[in-house]
Amino acid sequence: MTPYLQLLQRILDEGLWQENRTGIRTKAISGASLSFNLAEGFPAVTTRKLPFKTFMGELVAFLRGNTSAENFRALGSKIWDANANENAAWLANPHRTGTDDLGRVYGAQWRDWQGWRAVAPDSPALKDSLAGGWVIRGQLNDGKVILSRQIDQLRDCLDKLIHHPTDRRILFHAWNPAELDQMALPPCHLLYQFNANVSTRSLSLCLYQRSVDAPLGLVGNIAEAGALLTLFARLSGFTPAYLNWFGSDVHIYENQLDMVNQQRIRAPFPAPKLKLNDRIPDFAVTQHYEPEWLDLVEPTDFELQAYTHHPPLTAAMAV
C-alpha cells in the first residue's frame, strides 16, 4: 500500500483547503489514481488495522440490495448508522421512511435499477421491449406507451462475463439522477467496470469515485472493490488481476490530520492474501454457472490471510 501512503502525502503537499457540506473543511486535490496487482497481494492498508469484517459486511449488504442501516448492522457493519439517523438533511427529507432508512443507496441501484422508457404503440420497439422483460405502466398524452423494468446490474455483468467476456461494456453504476433525492448520501464510488482477458483468463476492475475521504473511506473502498473483483472472478472462471482506482475530489478532513501524520511515519508491511470460502463455486472448475451466489455470500466468506499491521488509528467520520 505504498502508493496509498504516497497519495496521502500528495494531498498534504498539494491539497487546497475548502469548505463543504459537513462543516469540517478538507484539504483536497483534483484527480488521482492507484493501481494494485492482486497477484502480488490484497490491497489492505497495513500502517493501521483495516476493519476488514466491517467492510465485508458493508459489501455483502450492497450485494443484497439492502437499504436499511439495520441490515448493515446485522451483517457486522455500523458504517451507515450516522448517515441514516444523524444526517440533518436526510432526517428532513420527505422520502425518508423512518429510523435506519437509507433510501435507494448503492445496493438498490446495483440490484434494482428502475428503468423507464416511452415507445410508440404497435411499434417494433414496443414488441421488442415486451420481449425483453419491460412492462407496460401507462400511456402519455401523446399516445406513447410507458414501460418500466427492474434491472439487476450485477447479474447483467456476471452474465456478460460468462457469455460475452470480450464486451467492453461490462459495467455497473449507482448514479441515478432521478433518485438522488431519495438517498441518505449520493453515491461516491459510483462506477465500476470489469475488463476480462480471455487469452490469459484474467479479470481486472476499474473503479471511479467522484469524492473520497482518503484516510477513512478509501481504504474501505479499495478493500471492497478487491473483494468484489475476487468474487466475480471466482463465479466467472477468471483469475483476479488488476484493481485500478480513479478519484476526482480526493481529500483529507481537518480532524483527520493527526491520524494521517501517524501513518506517515509507519513503514508498511507486506500485502496479505484474500481467501474466499471454498463453498463459493469456482466456475473454472465446475463449468456450472451459479449467479445465485451474488445473494448467498456471507461476510465470513472473505478471509484475510497473513495480515500483519500496525496498531489501529481512528478519526471521526464527517456526516
C-alpha positions in Angstrom: 0.0 0.0 0.0 3.0 2.3 -0.5 1.1 4.1 -3.4 -1.7 4.9 -1.0 0.7 6.5 1.5 2.2 8.5 -1.3 -1.3 9.7 -2.2 -1.8 10.9 1.4 1.5 12.8 1.2 0.5 14.3 -2.1 -2.8 15.6 -0.6 -0.8 17.1 2.3 1.7 18.7 -0.1 -0.6 19.9 -2.9 -4.1 20.0 -1.5 -6.0 23.2 -1.1 -8.3 24.0 1.8 -12.0 24.2 1.1 -15.4 24.2 2.9 -18.0 21.6 2.3 -21.5 20.4 3.4 -20.2 18.7 6.6 -18.9 21.9 8.2 -15.4 20.3 8.6 -13.1 21.7 6.0 -10.9 19.5 3.8 -7.5 19.6 2.1 -8.2 18.3 -1.4 -6.7 17.6 -4.8 -8.5 17.1 -8.1 -7.7 13.8 -9.8 -5.7 10.8 -8.6 -5.2 7.1 -9.4 -3.9 3.9 -7.8 -3.3 0.5 -9.3 -2.9 -2.8 -7.5 -1.9 -6.2 -8.9 -3.9 -8.7 -6.9 -1.5 -11.4 -7.9 1.0 -9.7 -5.7 -1.3 -9.5 -2.7 -4.5 -8.0 -1.5 -4.6 -4.2 -1.2 -5.3 -3.9 2.6 -3.8 -1.0 4.4 -1.0 -2.1 6.9 0.0 1.1 8.5 -3.1 0.7 10.7 -5.5 -2.1 11.2 -8.1 -2.4 8.5 -11.6 -3.1 9.9 -12.0 -5.8 7.4 -15.1 -7.5 8.8 -16.9 -4.2 8.9 -16.1 -3.6 5.2 -17.1 -7.1 4.1 -20.4 -6.7 5.9 -21.0 -3.5 4.0 -20.1 -5.1 0.7 -22.5 -8.0 1.3 -25.3 -5.6 2.3 -24.7 -3.9 -1.1 -24.8 -7.2 -2.9 -28.1 -7.9 -1.3 -29.5 -4.5 -2.2 -30.1 -3.5 1.4 -31.4 0.0 2.1 -31.7 -0.1 5.9 -28.9 0.5 8.4 -30.4 -2.3 10.4 -29.5 -4.8 7.7 -25.9 -3.4 7.6 -25.6 -3.8 11.4 -26.9 -7.4 11.2 -24.0 -8.1 8.8 -21.5 -6.6 11.2 -21.2 -3.1 9.7 -22.2 0.1 11.5 -20.9 2.4 8.8 -24.3 3.7 7.7 -25.8 4.4 11.2 -24.8 8.1 11.2 -26.0 8.8 7.7 -29.3 7.0 8.4 -30.1 8.6 11.7 -27.9 11.7 12.3 -27.7 13.4 8.9 -29.8 16.5 9.3 -30.5 16.9 5.6 -31.7 13.3 5.4 -33.8 13.5 8.6 -35.7 16.3 7.0 -36.1 14.6 3.6 -39.7 13.7 2.9 -38.6 10.4 1.2 -37.1 9.1 4.5 -39.4 6.4 5.8 -38.2 6.2 9.4 -35.4 5.0 11.7 -32.5 3.4 9.9 -33.9 4.1 6.4 -31.2 5.0 3.9 -33.3 5.3 0.7 -32.2 3.9 -2.6 -28.4 3.8 -1.9 -25.8 1.7 -3.7 -27.3 -1.8 -3.4 -30.7 -0.7 -4.6 -29.1 0.8 -7.7 -26.8 -2.2 -8.2 -29.5 -4.9 -8.0 -32.8 -3.0 -8.7 -32.2 -0.1 -11.1 -35.5 1.4 -12.1 -35.6 1.6 -15.9 -38.2 3.7 -17.7 -38.9 4.3 -21.4 -41.7 5.5 -23.7 -42.4 4.0 -27.1 -45.0 4.3 -29.8 -47.9 1.8 -29.6 -48.0 -1.0 -32.1 -44.3 -0.4 -33.0 -41.4 -2.8 -33.4 -39.8 -1.1 -30.4 -42.8 -2.0 -28.2 -42.7 -5.6 -29.2 -39.0 -5.8 -28.7 -39.3 -4.2 -25.2 -42.0 -6.5 -24.1 -39.9 -9.5 -25.2 -37.0 -8.1 -23.2 -39.0 -8.0 -19.9 -40.3 -4.5 -20.0 -43.8 -4.0 -18.5 -46.5 -1.5 -19.6 -47.2 1.0 -16.9 -49.5 3.5 -18.6 -49.8 5.9 -21.5 -48.7 9.5 -22.2 -50.9 12.2 -23.6 -49.2 11.9 -26.9 -50.2 8.3 -27.1 -46.8 6.7 -26.3 -46.7 3.7 -24.0 -44.8 4.0 -20.7 -42.7 0.9 -19.9 -40.6 0.0 -16.9 -38.2 -2.7 -16.0 -36.2 -3.6 -12.9 -32.6 -4.1 -13.9 -30.1 -6.2 -11.9 -26.9 -4.6 -13.0 -24.6 -7.1 -11.1 -26.3 -10.1 -12.6 -26.0 -8.5 -16.1 -22.3 -8.0 -15.5 -21.9 -11.6 -14.4 -23.9 -12.9 -17.4 -21.7 -11.0 -19.8 -18.5 -12.3 -18.2 -19.8 -15.8 -18.8 -21.4 -15.3 -22.3 -19.7 -12.2 -23.7 -16.4 -11.7 -21.8 -14.8 -9.5 -24.5 -17.6 -7.0 -24.2 -16.2 -3.5 -23.3 -19.4 -2.6 -21.6 -19.4 -4.8 -18.6 -20.1 -2.2 -16.0 -22.5 -1.0 -13.3 -23.0 2.3 -11.6 -25.2 3.9 -8.9 -25.6 7.5 -10.2 -29.3 7.7 -10.9 -30.2 11.4 -11.3 -33.9 10.6 -10.9 -33.3 9.1 -7.4 -30.5 11.2 -5.9 -33.1 13.0 -3.7 -34.2 9.6 -2.3 -30.8 8.7 -0.8 -29.3 9.4 2.6 -26.0 10.1 0.7 -25.5 10.3 -3.1 -23.0 7.6 -4.3 -19.3 8.4 -4.0 -17.9 5.2 -5.6 -20.3 5.3 -8.5 -18.9 3.5 -11.5 -17.3 0.0 -11.8 -16.1 -1.6 -15.0 -14.8 -5.1 -15.5 -12.1 -5.9 -18.1 -11.7 -9.6 -19.0 -8.8 -11.0 -21.0 -9.9 -14.3 -22.5 -6.4 -15.5 -23.5 -5.0 -15.2 -20.0 -8.3 -15.8 -18.2 -7.6 -12.8 -16.1 -10.1 -10.2 -14.8 -9.5 -6.6 -13.8 -11.7 -3.9 -12.4 -11.7 -0.2 -12.7 -13.4 2.0 -10.1 -14.2 5.7 -10.4 -15.1 7.8 -7.4 -16.5 11.4 -7.6 -15.5 12.1 -4.0 -13.4 10.2 -1.5 -12.4 10.6 2.2 -8.8 9.3 1.7 -7.9 8.4 5.4 -11.2 6.6 6.2 -13.3 5.8 3.2 -10.7 5.0 0.5 -9.1 2.0 2.4 -12.6 0.5 2.6 -13.5 1.3 -1.0 -10.3 -0.4 -2.2 -10.8 -3.5 0.1 -14.4 -3.9 -1.0 -13.6 -3.5 -4.7 -10.7 -6.0 -4.4 -13.1 -8.5 -2.7 -15.8 -7.8 -5.4 -13.3 -8.5 -8.1 -12.1 -11.7 -6.5 -15.8 -12.9 -6.1 -16.7 -12.1 -9.7 -13.6 -13.8 -10.9 -14.4 -16.9 -9.0 -18.0 -17.0 -10.2 -17.0 -16.5 -13.9 -13.9 -18.6 -14.1 -11.2 -15.9 -14.2 -8.2 -15.1 -12.1 -8.3 -11.6 -10.4 -5.6 -9.3 -11.9 -5.6 -5.5 -11.5 -7.7 -3.2 -9.4 -7.4 0.3 -10.9 -8.9 3.1 -8.8 -9.6 6.7 -10.0 -10.7 9.5 -7.8 -11.9 13.1 -8.6 -12.2 15.1 -5.4 -9.7 13.3 -3.1 -9.5 14.8 0.3 -8.4 14.7 4.0 -10.7 16.2 6.6 -9.0 18.6 9.0 -9.9 16.4 12.0 -8.0 13.5 10.4 -4.6 15.2 10.2 -3.3 13.6 13.4 -4.2 10.1 12.1 -2.6 10.8 8.7 0.6 12.1 10.3 0.9 9.0 12.4 0.5 6.8 9.4 3.2 8.7 7.5 5.9 7.6 9.9 5.0 3.9 9.9 6.6 1.5 7.4 4.1 -0.7 5.5 4.2 -4.4 5.9 3.9 -6.9 3.0 0.4 -7.3 1.5 -1.8 -10.1 2.8 -3.7 -12.6 0.8 -7.5 -12.8 0.3 -9.1 -16.3 0.5 -12.6 -17.0 -0.5 -14.5 -19.7 1.3 -14.3 -23.0 -0.7 -18.1 -23.2 -0.5 -18.3 -20.5 -3.2 -18.3 -22.4 -6.5 -15.4 -21.8 -8.9 -16.7 -21.7 -12.5 -13.3 -22.6 -13.9 -13.6 -26.0 -12.1 -17.3 -26.8 -12.2 -18.2 -25.1 -15.6 -21.6 -24.6 -13.9 -22.9 -21.1 -13.8 -24.3 -20.2 -10.4 -25.2 -16.5 -10.3 -27.4 -17.0 -7.2 -24.2 -16.8 -5.2 -24.5 -13.0 -5.5 -27.2 -13.3 -2.9 -25.7 -16.2 -0.9 -22.3 -14.8 0.0 -21.7 -14.0 3.7 -19.1 -11.6 5.2 -17.3 -14.6 6.7 -16.7 -16.0 3.2 -13.9 -13.4 2.9 -10.8 -14.1 4.9 -7.5 -12.1 5.1 -4.5 -14.3 5.5 -1.0 -13.4 6.7 -2.3 -9.9 7.6 0.4 -8.0 9.6 -0.5 -4.4 10.5 0.4 -1.6 12.8 -2.0 -0.7 15.7 -5.4 0.8 14.9 -5.9 4.5 14.3 -9.3 6.2 14.4 -10.8 9.5 13.4 -14.4 10.8 13.4 -16.4 10.4 10.1 -17.8 13.7 8.8 -21.5 13.4 8.2 
